[in-house]
Amino acid sequence: MPKDGGIGASTKRREDIRFLTGNGHYTDDINLRGQAHVYFLRSDVAHGRLNKVDTSDAEGMPGVIRIFTGKDFEGVGGLPCGWQVTDRFGEVMQEPGHPVLARGKVRHVGDPIAAVVAETYAQARDAAEAIVLDIEELPAVVDMKAALKTGAPKVHEELKSNLCYDWGFVEENKAAVDEAFAKAAHVTTLELVNQRLVANPMEPRVAVGDFNRSTGDSTLYTTSQNPHVIRLLMGAFVLGIPEHKLRVVAPDVGGGFGSKIFHYAEEAFCTFAAKALNRPVKWTCSRSEAFMTDAQGRDHVTKIELALDADNNFTAIRTDTHANMGAYLSTFAPSVPTWLHGTLMAGNYKTPLIYVNVKAVFTNTVPVDAYRGAGRPEATFQLERVIDKAARELGVDPIALRRQNFITQFPYATPVAVEYDTGDYHATMDKLEEIADFKGFAARRKASEAKGRLRGLGINCYIEA
């Protein structure tokens, strides 16, 4: 077998020497001649009507070049969502506008209201503190089920409700699934929360916009996992820049976990401001800003049910999930609890009938998008947890229950529109039992108890398809 390539071989990391010797090149290392710095003044309330933004005192402060507000972006496109979902009734999801800078309302803590461009970052921050805001605070909704109640405050007044979409998959299976549950010998029900997470990569986001007025070319340097998507969305939908006139450069990235895939308002602003001011404009995110502005992960509230026959064979699965979208739709947010989640609900098991319902909800919180697995971990978490609970209720070994219901014949078409071409889950479980020394677990637990400690054993099966 080759040492550094070929099937089954571990590929050596090629960038380590460069990083370990301090020769990494990150976006914040980029400083262009004549660049200015931007500080964003952000909302400190979750929901409010923006009555006035008074920048008069701030504009005269030392080093200030220009202060931008939502009015400067009239006629400019908003941040688009890159994935459209059609609900179980054939209706297209509700997609509200997502302005670069807030106009009319603020919808979550951290929503950008004004951007101060100055000679230095400190001067920009000082001037931002002199901006006077008149915000009429409005009732906020952060609980998804409360947000869907009649009369709940609407995050976006132009929408019919806070429901982004009500997705059913596979909708044609619903009646058969309901019938299977009615006939089941045993039904296990589990309600759980996949908590919201902050990605928090070591390197915060950075954006540097540059404009060449002699050629009309714009360049954005950004901490991105997906520069081509940013060029497409920002060029075509936000700033109206032809692709051949827009270059997006992503240097080394110090961690992303999904949160640096998406197009953010700060990228569009720096690109826009560089052209408006005819000089480079740089923004470096603080750690506090990252907690308020980086797309966050998970935030699902789920009820899952597993139906079994008298011989403990799985006959149906039914899930009902509320998925938090936050205040706006991030780039790929609608796909995470639907096509990246529902299609994984079969897991490793030959369950003949599955129905997945997902209600995506707008709340006055930071937008949510793909994070470390993006929908697939949420699916596995609920599926494996309900199987464990079923094993406890039935008084059977959780490994034996899984083995009994493993898929063994391939190719296998799941009820959730995915075909598995091959697999050997029994062999995988055999190896797991061997390397984890399941037979010796009882002795290890007893030894731990003698020391006043607790020792547990958890089982999980997983497939990504």
C-alpha positions as CSV (number, residue, x, y, z in Angstrom):
1,M,0.0,0.0,0.0
2,P,1.4,3.5,-0.8
3,K,2.5,5.6,2.1
4,D,0.7,8.7,1.0
5,G,-2.1,7.9,-1.3
6,G,-4.3,5.1,-2.7
7,I,-7.3,3.4,-1.3
8,G,-7.1,2.9,2.4
9,A,-4.0,5.0,2.9
10,S,-3.9,7.9,5.3
11,T,-2.9,11.1,3.5
12,K,-0.4,13.2,5.3
13,R,-1.2,16.8,6.2
14,R,0.8,19.1,3.9
15,E,0.2,22.4,5.6
16,D,1.5,21.7,9.1
17,I,5.1,22.9,8.7
18,R,3.8,26.2,7.3
19,F,1.5,26.7,10.3
20,L,3.8,25.5,13.0
21,T,6.6,27.8,11.8
22,G,4.3,30.9,11.8
23,N,3.9,31.1,8.1
24,G,0.1,30.8,7.9
25,H,-1.6,33.6,6.0
26,Y,-5.0,34.6,7.3
27,T,-7.4,37.3,6.2
28,D,-6.5,39.5,9.2
29,D,-2.9,39.4,8.0
30,I,-3.9,41.3,4.9
31,N,-3.5,45.1,5.2
32,L,-3.8,47.1,2.0
33,R,-2.3,50.5,1.3
34,G,-4.6,53.3,2.4
35,Q,-7.2,51.0,4.0
36,A,-9.8,52.3,6.4
37,H,-11.5,50.4,9.2
38,V,-15.1,49.8,10.0
39,Y,-17.0,49.3,13.2
40,F,-20.6,48.1,13.2
41,L,-23.1,49.6,15.6
42,R,-25.4,46.7,16.5
43,S,-28.8,46.3,18.1
44,D,-28.8,45.6,21.8
45,V,-32.5,44.6,21.8
46,A,-34.0,41.5,20.2
47,H,-36.9,43.3,18.5
48,G,-37.5,47.0,17.9
49,R,-38.7,49.7,15.6
50,L,-35.9,51.8,14.4
51,N,-37.3,55.3,14.6
52,K,-34.2,57.4,14.1
53,V,-30.4,57.0,13.7
54,D,-28.7,60.3,14.5
55,T,-25.1,60.3,13.3
56,S,-24.5,64.1,13.4
57,D,-22.2,64.1,16.5
58,A,-20.3,61.0,15.4
59,E,-19.6,62.4,11.9
60,G,-17.4,65.1,13.2
61,M,-15.3,62.9,15.4
62,P,-11.5,62.4,14.7
63,G,-10.7,60.1,11.9
64,V,-14.2,59.5,10.7
65,I,-14.5,59.1,6.9
66,R,-18.2,58.3,6.5
67,I,-21.0,56.7,8.4
68,F,-23.4,54.4,6.6
69,T,-26.9,53.5,7.6
70,G,-29.7,51.5,6.0
71,K,-30.7,54.5,3.9
72,D,-27.4,54.2,2.0
73,F,-28.5,50.7,0.8
74,E,-31.8,51.7,-0.6
75,G,-32.0,50.1,-4.1
76,V,-29.3,47.6,-3.1
77,G,-30.3,43.9,-2.8
78,G,-30.6,42.1,0.5
79,L,-28.7,38.9,1.4
80,P,-30.4,36.0,-0.4
81,C,-31.2,32.5,0.8
82,G,-29.5,29.9,-1.5
83,W,-31.9,27.0,-0.9
84,Q,-35.7,27.1,-1.5
85,V,-38.0,24.6,0.2
86,T,-41.5,23.8,-0.9
87,D,-43.8,22.8,2.0
88,R,-46.1,19.8,2.3
89,F,-49.0,21.7,0.7
90,G,-47.0,22.7,-2.4
91,E,-46.4,26.3,-1.2
92,V,-43.0,27.9,-1.5
93,M,-41.4,28.8,1.9
94,Q,-41.7,32.4,3.2
95,E,-38.5,34.3,2.6
96,P,-38.2,37.8,4.2
97,G,-35.8,40.4,3.1
98,H,-32.4,40.5,4.8
99,P,-30.9,44.0,4.5
100,V,-27.2,44.7,4.7
101,L,-27.9,47.3,7.4
102,A,-31.2,47.4,9.3
103,R,-34.0,49.4,7.8
104,G,-37.2,50.1,9.8
105,K,-36.7,47.4,12.4
106,V,-34.0,45.4,14.2
107,R,-34.8,41.7,14.6
108,H,-32.2,40.2,16.8
109,V,-29.4,41.3,19.2
110,G,-26.5,42.0,17.0
111,D,-28.5,43.2,13.9
112,P,-26.2,45.8,12.3
113,I,-27.7,49.3,12.3
114,A,-24.9,51.6,11.3
115,A,-21.3,51.2,10.0
116,V,-18.6,53.7,10.9
117,V,-15.6,53.9,8.6
118,A,-12.6,55.7,10.0
119,E,-8.9,55.8,9.7
120,T,-8.4,53.4,12.6
121,Y,-10.6,50.8,14.3
122,A,-10.4,52.7,17.6
123,Q,-11.7,55.9,16.0
124,A,-14.5,54.0,14.3
125,R,-15.5,52.4,17.6
126,D,-15.4,55.8,19.5
127,A,-17.5,57.4,16.9
128,A,-20.1,54.6,17.0
129,E,-20.6,55.3,20.7
130,A,-21.6,58.8,19.8
131,I,-24.5,57.7,17.5
132,V,-27.9,58.3,19.1
133,L,-30.5,55.6,18.4
134,D,-34.2,55.9,18.9
135,I,-35.5,52.3,19.1
136,E,-39.0,51.5,20.2
137,E,-38.6,48.1,21.8
138,L,-41.2,45.5,20.7
139,P,-42.2,42.2,22.2
140,A,-39.8,39.5,21.1
141,V,-40.4,35.8,20.3
142,V,-37.6,33.3,21.1
143,D,-39.6,30.2,21.8
144,M,-40.6,28.5,18.5
145,K,-44.0,27.1,19.6
146,A,-44.9,30.4,21.2
147,A,-43.9,32.1,17.9
148,L,-46.5,30.0,16.0
149,K,-49.4,30.9,18.3
150,T,-52.2,33.1,17.0
151,G,-51.4,36.7,17.9
152,A,-47.7,36.2,18.5
153,P,-45.5,39.1,17.6
154,K,-44.3,38.7,14.0
155,V,-40.6,38.9,13.3
156,H,-41.4,40.2,9.8
157,E,-44.6,42.1,9.6
158,E,-44.8,41.6,5.8
159,L,-45.1,37.8,6.3
160,K,-48.3,35.9,7.0
161,S,-46.9,34.4,10.2
162,N,-43.6,33.3,11.8
163,L,-43.8,29.9,10.0
164,C,-41.2,29.7,7.3
165,Y,-42.5,26.3,6.0
166,D,-44.3,23.2,7.1
167,W,-42.4,20.3,5.4
168,G,-43.6,16.7,5.1
169,F,-41.4,13.9,3.9
170,V,-42.4,11.6,2.4
171,E,-45.8,13.1,2.4
172,E,-47.3,10.2,0.5
173,N,-46.2,7.9,3.4
174,K,-48.1,9.8,6.1
175,A,-51.4,7.8,6.0
176,A,-49.5,4.4,5.9
177,V,-47.3,5.5,8.8
178,D,-50.3,6.6,10.9
179,E,-51.9,3.2,10.2
180,A,-48.7,1.3,11.2
181,F,-48.7,3.2,14.5
182,A,-52.3,2.3,15.1
183,K,-51.6,-1.4,14.6
184,A,-48.2,-1.4,16.5
185,A,-47.6,-3.9,19.4
186,H,-45.4,-1.3,21.1
187,V,-44.8,2.5,20.5
188,T,-41.9,4.4,22.1
189,T,-42.1,8.2,22.2
190,L,-39.3,10.5,23.0
191,E,-39.2,14.3,23.2
192,L,-35.8,16.0,23.1
193,V,-34.0,19.2,22.4
194,N,-31.0,19.6,20.1
195,Q,-29.7,22.8,21.7
196,R,-28.5,25.8,19.9
197,L,-24.7,26.0,19.5
198,V,-22.3,28.8,18.7
199,A,-19.6,27.7,16.2
200,N,-16.9,29.9,17.8
201,P,-13.9,29.1,15.5
202,M,-10.4,30.1,16.7
203,E,-10.2,32.7,13.9
204,P,-13.1,35.2,13.9
205,R,-14.5,36.4,10.6
206,V,-12.6,39.1,8.7
207,A,-13.5,41.0,5.5
208,V,-11.4,43.4,3.4
209,G,-13.0,45.1,0.5
210,D,-11.0,46.7,-2.3
211,F,-11.9,48.5,-5.5
212,N,-9.9,49.4,-8.6
213,R,-11.6,52.4,-10.2
214,S,-9.4,52.2,-13.3
215,T,-10.8,48.8,-14.2
216,G,-14.1,48.7,-12.2
217,D,-13.0,45.5,-10.5
218,S,-13.9,44.7,-6.9
219,T,-12.0,42.3,-4.7
220,L,-13.1,40.8,-1.4
221,Y,-10.7,39.0,0.9
222,T,-12.7,37.0,3.4
223,T,-12.5,34.1,5.9
224,S,-14.6,31.7,3.8
225,Q,-15.0,28.0,3.3
226,N,-16.9,28.7,0.1
227,P,-15.7,31.8,-1.8
228,H,-17.4,30.8,-5.1
229,V,-20.8,30.9,-3.4
230,I,-20.1,34.3,-2.0
231,R,-19.1,35.6,-5.4
232,L,-22.3,34.3,-6.9
233,L,-24.7,35.5,-4.2
234,M,-23.1,38.9,-3.5
235,G,-22.4,39.7,-7.1
236,A,-25.7,38.6,-8.6
237,F,-28.2,39.3,-5.8
238,V,-26.8,41.9,-3.5
239,L,-24.4,44.4,-5.2
240,G,-25.1,43.6,-8.9
241,I,-21.5,43.1,-9.8
242,P,-20.8,40.9,-12.9
243,E,-18.8,37.8,-12.0
244,H,-15.9,38.9,-14.2
245,K,-15.7,42.1,-12.2
246,L,-15.7,40.5,-8.8
247,R,-12.9,38.4,-7.2
248,V,-13.3,36.7,-3.8
249,V,-10.1,35.5,-2.2
250,A,-10.1,33.1,0.8
251,P,-6.7,32.7,2.4
252,D,-6.0,30.2,5.2
253,V,-9.0,29.7,7.4
254,G,-8.6,29.2,11.1
255,G,-11.5,26.9,11.7
256,G,-15.0,27.2,10.3
257,F,-17.2,24.2,11.2
258,G,-19.7,25.4,8.6
259,S,-20.2,28.9,9.9
260,K,-17.8,30.3,7.3
261,I,-19.7,28.8,4.3
262,F,-22.3,31.5,4.2
263,H,-22.5,35.0,2.8
264,Y,-22.6,37.6,5.5
265,A,-23.7,41.3,5.6
266,E,-20.2,42.4,6.6
267,E,-18.7,41.0,3.3
268,A,-21.2,42.9,1.2
269,F,-20.7,46.1,3.2
270,C,-16.9,46.1,2.9
271,T,-17.2,45.5,-0.9
272,F,-19.8,48.2,-1.2
273,A,-17.9,50.7,0.9
274,A,-14.6,50.2,-0.8
275,K,-16.2,51.3,-4.1
276,A,-18.1,54.2,-2.5
277,L,-15.0,55.5,-0.7
278,N,-12.5,54.5,-3.4
279,R,-10.2,53.0,-0.8
280,P,-9.9,49.6,0.9
281,V,-12.2,48.9,3.9
282,K,-11.4,46.3,6.5
283,W,-13.5,44.7,9.3
284,T,-12.2,42.3,11.9
285,C,-14.9,40.6,14.0
286,S,-14.5,40.6,17.8
287,R,-15.2,37.5,19.8
288,S,-18.4,39.2,21.2
289,E,-19.6,40.0,17.7
290,A,-19.0,36.4,16.6
291,F,-21.5,35.2,19.3
292,M,-24.1,37.7,17.9
293,T,-23.5,37.5,14.2
294,D,-22.0,34.2,13.1
295,A,-24.7,31.7,11.9
296,Q,-25.4,29.3,14.8
297,G,-26.2,25.6,14.8
298,R,-28.9,23.1,15.6
299,D,-31.8,24.5,17.7
300,H,-34.3,21.7,17.1
301,V,-37.2,20.6,19.4
302,T,-38.3,17.1,18.4
303,K,-40.9,14.5,19.2
304,I,-40.0,11.1,17.7
305,E,-42.0,7.9,17.8
306,L,-40.9,4.3,17.0
307,A,-43.5,1.6,16.2
308,L,-42.5,-2.1,16.7
309,D,-44.4,-5.3,16.1
310,A,-44.7,-8.2,18.6
311,D,-41.3,-9.6,17.5
312,N,-39.6,-6.2,18.1
313,N,-39.2,-5.4,14.4
314,F,-39.3,-1.7,13.5
315,T,-42.5,-1.0,11.5
316,A,-42.6,2.8,11.4
317,I,-40.9,6.0,12.5
318,R,-42.7,9.3,12.9
319,T,-41.0,12.6,13.8
320,D,-42.2,16.1,14.4
321,T,-39.5,18.8,14.6
322,H,-39.6,22.5,15.2
323,A,-36.5,24.0,13.6
324,N,-35.4,27.5,14.5
325,M,-34.3,29.7,11.5
326,G,-33.6,32.8,13.7
327,A,-34.5,36.2,12.5
328,Y,-33.4,35.8,8.8
329,L,-32.8,32.9,6.4
330,S,-29.0,32.3,6.3
331,T,-27.6,31.0,3.0
332,F,-28.4,27.3,3.3
333,A,-30.6,27.3,6.4
334,P,-33.8,25.8,4.9
335,S,-31.9,22.7,3.7
336,V,-30.5,21.7,7.1
337,P,-33.7,20.3,8.9
338,T,-35.2,19.1,5.6
339,W,-33.1,17.5,2.9
340,L,-30.0,17.1,5.0
341,H,-32.0,15.8,7.9
342,G,-35.1,14.0,6.8
343,T,-33.2,11.8,4.3
344,L,-31.1,10.4,7.1
345,M,-34.0,9.2,9.3
346,A,-33.7,5.6,8.1
347,G,-30.3,5.2,9.7
348,N,-28.9,1.7,9.4
349,Y,-32.3,0.1,9.8
350,K,-34.9,-1.6,7.6
351,T,-37.8,0.4,8.9
352,P,-40.4,0.1,6.1
353,L,-42.3,3.3,6.8
354,I,-41.0,6.8,7.8
355,Y,-42.7,10.2,7.9
356,V,-40.8,13.4,8.8
357,N,-42.5,16.7,9.6
358,V,-40.5,19.9,10.1
359,K,-41.8,23.3,10.9
360,A,-39.2,26.0,10.4
361,V,-39.8,29.0,12.5
362,F,-38.7,32.6,12.5
363,T,-37.7,34.0,16.0
364,N,-35.9,37.1,17.3
365,T,-32.6,35.2,17.5
366,V,-29.4,34.9,15.6
367,P,-29.9,33.1,12.3
368,V,-29.2,29.3,12.2
369,D,-27.5,27.4,9.4
370,A,-25.2,24.4,8.8
371,Y,-22.9,23.4,11.6
372,R,-20.7,20.3,11.9
373,G,-22.8,17.7,10.1
374,A,-25.7,20.0,9.4
375,G,-28.9,18.1,10.1
376,R,-27.4,14.6,10.0
377,P,-26.2,14.6,13.7
378,E,-29.7,15.8,14.7
379,A,-31.3,12.9,12.8
380,T,-28.9,10.3,14.3
381,F,-29.3,11.8,17.8
382,Q,-33.1,11.4,17.9
383,L,-33.1,8.0,16.1
384,E,-30.5,6.4,18.3
385,R,-32.0,7.8,21.5
386,V,-35.5,6.5,20.7
387,I,-34.0,3.0,20.0
388,D,-32.3,3.0,23.3
389,K,-35.5,4.0,25.0
390,A,-37.4,1.3,23.2
391,A,-34.9,-1.3,24.4
392,R,-35.3,-0.2,28.0
393,E,-39.1,-0.3,27.7
394,L,-39.0,-3.7,26.2
395,G,-36.3,-5.1,28.5
396,V,-34.0,-6.2,25.6
397,D,-30.4,-5.6,24.9
398,P,-30.0,-2.3,22.9
399,I,-27.3,-3.9,20.7
400,A,-29.5,-7.0,20.0
401,L,-32.4,-4.7,19.1
402,R,-30.2,-2.8,16.6
403,R,-28.8,-6.0,15.1
404,Q,-32.3,-7.4,14.6
405,N,-33.3,-4.4,12.6
406,F,-30.1,-3.8,10.6
407,I,-30.3,-3.6,6.8
408,T,-28.7,-6.8,5.4
409,Q,-29.6,-6.8,1.7
410,F,-28.2,-4.3,-0.7
411,P,-28.8,-2.2,-2.7
412,Y,-31.5,-1.0,-0.3
413,A,-34.0,1.8,-1.1
414,T,-35.0,3.6,2.1
415,P,-38.5,5.1,2.6
416,V,-36.8,8.6,2.6
417,A,-35.6,8.7,-1.0
418,V,-32.1,7.4,-0.5
419,E,-30.6,4.2,-1.9
420,Y,-27.7,2.5,0.0
421,D,-25.5,0.6,-2.4
422,T,-23.6,-1.5,0.1
423,G,-22.9,-1.9,3.8
424,D,-22.1,-4.5,6.5
425,Y,-23.4,-3.2,9.8
426,H,-23.1,-6.5,11.6
427,A,-19.4,-6.6,10.8
428,T,-19.0,-3.0,12.1
429,M,-20.8,-3.8,15.3
430,D,-18.7,-6.9,15.7
431,K,-15.6,-4.8,15.5
432,L,-17.0,-2.2,17.9
433,E,-17.7,-4.9,20.5
434,E,-14.2,-6.2,20.1
435,I,-12.2,-3.0,20.3
436,A,-14.4,-1.5,23.0
437,D,-14.2,-4.8,25.0
438,F,-17.8,-5.0,25.8
439,K,-17.3,-8.3,27.6
440,G,-15.0,-6.6,30.1
441,F,-17.4,-3.7,30.7
442,A,-19.0,-5.1,33.8
443,A,-15.7,-5.6,35.5
444,R,-14.6,-2.0,34.6
445,R,-17.9,-0.6,36.0
446,K,-17.4,-2.5,39.2
447,A,-13.9,-1.2,39.6
448,S,-15.1,2.3,39.0
449,E,-17.9,1.9,41.6
450,A,-15.3,0.8,44.1
451,K,-13.6,4.2,43.6
452,G,-16.9,6.1,44.0
453,R,-17.1,6.8,40.3
454,L,-19.8,6.0,37.7
455,R,-19.1,4.4,34.3
456,G,-21.6,4.2,31.5
457,L,-21.9,2.6,28.1
458,G,-23.5,4.2,25.1
459,I,-24.2,2.7,21.7
460,N,-24.7,4.6,18.4
461,C,-25.0,3.6,14.8
462,Y,-24.6,6.1,12.0
463,I,-24.6,6.4,8.3
464,E,-24.4,9.5,6.1
465,A,-25.9,9.0,2.6
